[in-house]
Amino acid sequence: MQPIHALLARIRWDAEFAKARFAIGYWDRVEGKVLRADLREIAWDAENPSFFDLVDDAGRVHAIPFHRVREVWRDGRLIWERHPGA
């Protein structure tokens, strides 16, 4: 399986591949389930490359560690998945 950092780097830097619409499914500890976020809503934390920032509907910023990413979707199709404990 390709590491999540490698896949996200490809999405960020490969213009042809990145023409698609992407979503990330991440484990939310409060909800106890995987939540999806459009990749366009995510900010990359330059000071901490192990996290990305996500702003919720209330305007709060959440720093989410990459180890909580469980899925990556491209144009509505699942292209990457990590099972819990993996």
N, C-alpha and C positions, 0 to 999 in steps of 0.2 A: 504494500500500500504506500502511496506517495505521502510524505509528511505534509501536514496542513500548511506549514510555512512555505513549502515549495509550490503548492497549488495556489495559494494566495499571491505569492510573488508572480506567478505566471499570469494570473488574472490582472494584477496591477500593471505589469510591464509588457505583456504580449498584446498589442493593439488589436490584432485580428481575433484572437481568442476572446478578448474582453468585450467584443461587440455584443455579446449575449447579455441577457439579464440574469444576474446571480443573486442568490439568497443564501444566508448562513443559518443553519439550525444549531443553536447552542443550548446547553443544559442550564435551566434556570432553577436555582436551589429553592427559591421561595415558592414558585409554582409547582416544582417537582416534576417538570416535564421539559421537553425540547420546545423552544420557541424559535420562530424564524424571523430574521431581519433582512431586509433588502440590503445588498452590499453597498448601495449608494447612501445608506443611512449611517454607515460605519466610518469612524475616523481612526486612522492609524496613529498610535502613540509613539512618537519618535524617541521619547525619553525611555520608554520601556517596551522593547519589541516583542515581549511575551504577552501583551495585552492589546485589545482594541477597545475603542470607546463607542458607546451606543447611547443615544439620547432617547429616553422613553417619551410616551405621550404627554406626560406632565412636565417635560423639560428637564428632567434630572439626568445627569450623565452617569453612566455605569461603565466601569472599567472591567472588561470581561477577559479572563485569561484564555489563551488559545487552547489549553488542554480541555476546556469545556465545549469546544466546537465538536458537534456530533455529525453534522451533515453539511454538504454544499450542494446546492441546486443550480443548474444552468438551464435557462429557458423552461423551467418547470420540471426538469428531469434530474433525478438524483444522480450525481456523478462522483460523490465521495461520501463515505460513511465510516464512522468510528463507533465501535460498540463499547458500552461502559466497561471499564476495566482494561481496555486495550491501550 
